[in-house]
Amino acid sequence: MVGIINRMERRGLIKRQVDSQSKKYTRVLLTEKGKALYEEAVSLNGFITIISSLPKEDRQRLKLYLNALTKAARKVLEEQQNSKKKTRKREYSVSSKVAPR
């Protein structure tokens, strides 16, 4: 358990606070970052619950659509990255042809 708490503390998710009434106890409190992650997890859990309530056929269709959307998004991102690379190459080749003064 201590290992988990140590890792969470290193990631800024929790902070330790010595109990004011008894020094032998330490309270573990969520930081703002930890609270945000908790809210995200609760929200995601709600989403999963909703998806799970769909009939199997609808879940399978949703999976197909999400896979197609993911594939299309990756393609667009790849094209954007390639376009940026080409622009940088053109900028370099133009600047390398400038005559010295």
N, C-alpha and C positions, 0 to 999 in steps of 0.2 A: 504494500500500500504506500509506503514511504517513497518508493521509486516513482510511482505514478504522480504523487503530489510534487515531488522534486521536478519532474519533467513539465508538469503543468505550470509550476512556478517559473521555470526557465523560459517558458513560452509566453509568460505574462498573463496567464489565464486566471491565476489565483494569487493571493498574498496571505502570508501567515501573520497572525496577531496573537501575542501572548495574552492569555486571559487576565483581566485586571483583578479578579478576585482570587484566582489560584494560579500562581506562576508555573505550576507543573502542567497546565493545560494550554494548548495552542489552538486558536480558532483558525479555520481555513475559510477565507472569504473570496468570492468572485471579484475580479477586477472588471472594469468596463468592457475590456476585450473579452473576458470570460462570459460576461452577461450577454454580449452580442452573439457569441458562438452558441450559447445555450438557447437563445431565442431563435437562432437560425435552425438549430437541431429540432426544436419543438415544431417550428413551421414546416420543416422537411418531413417530420414524422406525420404531421397532419396531411400533407400532400400524399405521402405514401399510403396512408389510411384511405384517402379518397380514391386513389388509383386502384388499390386492392379491392375496393367495393365494386369496381366495374366488372361486368361479365368477362370471362376469359377471352372471348372473341374480340371484344372491344380493346382489352389490354394488348392483345397481339397486334391489332391494327394500329394502336397508338405507338407501339414499339417500332413498327415498320415506318410510320411517319416520322418519328423522332430520329431514327437511323438515317432516313433520307435527308432530313433537315441538317443533321450533323455532317453528313457527307457533303452537302451543298455548302455549308458554312466553311468547312475545311478547304474546299475548292476555291471559294471566294478569297479566303485569307491567303492561300498559296499564291493566287493570281496577284493579289495586292503586294505581297512580299517580292514576287518576281518583278513586278512593275517598278518597285522602289529600287531594286538592284540594278535594273536597266537604266534608270534615271541617274543613279550614282555613277555608273560606268560612263554614260554620256558626259556627265559633268567633268569627270576625271579626264576623259579624252579631249575635251574642249580646252580645259585648263592646261593640259600638258602641251598643247600646240601653240600656246601664246608665246610670241617672240620675246626674248629677254631684252631689257633696255640697256 
